[in-house]
Amino acid sequence: MRVDGTNRTALAAAPNAARRVPSGTFSLAQTQEPQAQSAAVALRTLGGIDALIALQGIEDPIERRRRAVKHGRRALDALDELKIGLLAGTFDQATMLRLKSVAADLRDTSGDDRLDQVLAEIDLRVAVELAKAGMS
């Protein structure tokens, strides 16, 4: 990396020509008064934080729909895994636990009536399989 030009930090680090000589005592000038810290700055910052938290709570409908589709696909994958396990004769509790965890995610609404209806049908199928296994 090539650097052209003068070193500007050397100019800023040059010592002052007029140096003060310590007199051995410390005193404040009579014209200076102690400054009180204002509480308005803290209140303004708190309002800014509240506004940021409120903005984070606003959910995009497209993001909500995408998340609902993702949960539906996970539930269908878990149901397929259960079907394959039953057909192969390798039924295990891990698949049922996965179905149970997926079922909790299906209850969120997406904002799209047709998608919510499909998710409700998937949720019903998951509930039936959990009831068959005795894990309601």
C-alpha positions as CSV (number, residue, x, y, z in Angstrom):
1,M,0.0,0.0,0.0
2,R,1.5,3.3,-1.0
3,V,0.9,6.5,1.1
4,D,1.5,9.9,-0.5
5,G,1.5,13.2,1.4
6,T,2.8,14.5,4.7
7,N,2.2,12.9,8.0
8,R,-0.6,15.1,9.5
9,T,-0.5,13.4,12.9
10,A,3.0,14.8,13.5
11,L,1.6,18.3,13.2
12,A,-1.1,17.6,15.7
13,A,1.3,16.1,18.2
14,A,3.6,19.2,18.3
15,P,3.9,20.6,21.8
16,N,2.5,24.0,22.6
17,A,4.9,26.9,22.6
18,A,3.4,28.4,25.8
19,R,3.7,25.9,28.5
20,R,2.3,26.5,32.0
21,V,4.5,26.1,34.9
22,P,2.9,24.4,37.9
23,S,2.6,26.8,40.9
24,G,2.1,24.1,43.5
25,T,-1.4,25.1,44.5
26,F,-4.8,24.4,43.0
27,S,-7.7,26.8,42.9
28,L,-10.8,27.3,40.9
29,A,-11.5,30.7,39.3
30,Q,-14.4,32.5,41.0
31,T,-16.3,32.9,37.7
32,Q,-16.7,29.2,37.1
33,E,-19.8,27.5,38.7
34,P,-20.3,23.8,38.9
35,Q,-22.4,22.5,36.0
36,A,-25.5,20.5,36.9
37,Q,-26.2,17.4,34.8
38,S,-29.5,17.7,32.9
39,A,-32.0,14.9,33.0
40,A,-33.5,15.9,29.7
41,V,-30.7,14.1,27.8
42,A,-31.5,10.8,29.5
43,L,-35.2,11.1,28.8
44,R,-34.6,11.9,25.2
45,T,-32.5,8.8,24.9
46,L,-35.1,6.6,26.6
47,G,-37.7,7.8,24.1
48,G,-35.4,6.8,21.3
49,I,-34.9,3.3,22.7
50,D,-38.7,2.9,23.0
51,A,-39.2,4.0,19.4
52,L,-36.6,1.4,18.3
53,I,-38.3,-1.4,20.3
54,A,-41.6,-0.4,18.8
55,L,-40.2,-0.5,15.3
56,Q,-38.8,-4.0,15.9
57,G,-42.3,-5.2,16.9
58,I,-43.8,-4.2,13.5
59,E,-43.9,-7.4,11.5
60,D,-43.8,-7.5,7.8
61,P,-46.7,-9.5,6.3
62,I,-44.4,-11.1,3.7
63,E,-42.0,-12.2,6.5
64,R,-44.9,-13.6,8.4
65,R,-46.2,-15.6,5.4
66,R,-42.6,-16.8,4.6
67,R,-42.3,-18.0,8.2
68,A,-45.7,-19.8,8.1
69,V,-44.7,-21.6,4.8
70,K,-41.4,-22.7,6.5
71,H,-43.3,-24.1,9.5
72,G,-45.7,-25.9,7.2
73,R,-42.9,-27.5,5.2
74,R,-41.1,-28.6,8.5
75,A,-44.4,-30.2,9.6
76,L,-44.8,-32.0,6.3
77,D,-41.2,-33.2,6.4
78,A,-41.8,-34.6,9.9
79,L,-45.0,-36.3,8.8
80,D,-43.1,-37.9,5.8
81,E,-40.4,-39.0,8.2
82,L,-43.0,-40.7,10.4
83,K,-44.6,-42.4,7.3
84,I,-41.3,-43.7,6.1
85,G,-40.4,-44.9,9.7
86,L,-43.8,-46.7,10.0
87,L,-43.4,-48.4,6.6
88,A,-39.9,-49.5,7.3
89,G,-40.8,-50.7,10.8
90,T,-38.4,-48.3,12.5
91,F,-40.8,-46.3,14.6
92,D,-38.9,-44.1,17.1
93,Q,-39.8,-41.6,19.8
94,A,-37.5,-38.9,18.3
95,T,-39.8,-38.5,15.3
96,M,-42.8,-38.1,17.6
97,L,-41.0,-35.5,19.6
98,R,-40.1,-33.7,16.5
99,L,-43.8,-33.7,15.4
100,K,-44.8,-32.4,18.8
101,S,-42.3,-29.5,18.6
102,V,-43.5,-28.7,15.0
103,A,-47.1,-28.7,16.1
104,A,-46.6,-25.6,18.3
105,D,-45.3,-23.6,15.4
106,L,-48.3,-24.3,13.2
107,R,-50.7,-22.3,15.3
108,D,-49.2,-18.9,14.3
109,T,-51.3,-17.1,11.7
110,S,-49.9,-15.9,8.4
111,G,-52.4,-13.3,7.4
112,D,-53.4,-15.3,4.3
113,D,-56.7,-17.1,4.7
114,R,-55.9,-19.9,2.3
115,L,-52.5,-20.5,3.7
116,D,-53.9,-20.5,7.2
117,Q,-56.5,-23.1,6.2
118,V,-53.8,-25.4,4.8
119,L,-51.7,-25.0,7.9
120,A,-54.8,-25.9,10.0
121,E,-55.2,-29.1,8.0
122,I,-51.5,-30.0,8.5
123,D,-51.9,-29.2,12.2
124,L,-54.9,-31.5,12.4
125,R,-53.0,-34.3,10.8
126,V,-50.1,-33.8,13.2
127,A,-52.5,-33.8,16.1
128,V,-54.1,-37.1,14.9
129,E,-50.6,-38.8,14.6
130,L,-49.7,-37.6,18.1
131,A,-53.0,-38.9,19.5
132,K,-52.4,-42.3,17.9
133,A,-49.0,-42.4,19.6
134,G,-50.5,-41.3,22.9
135,M,-48.6,-38.0,22.9
136,S,-51.4,-35.4,22.8
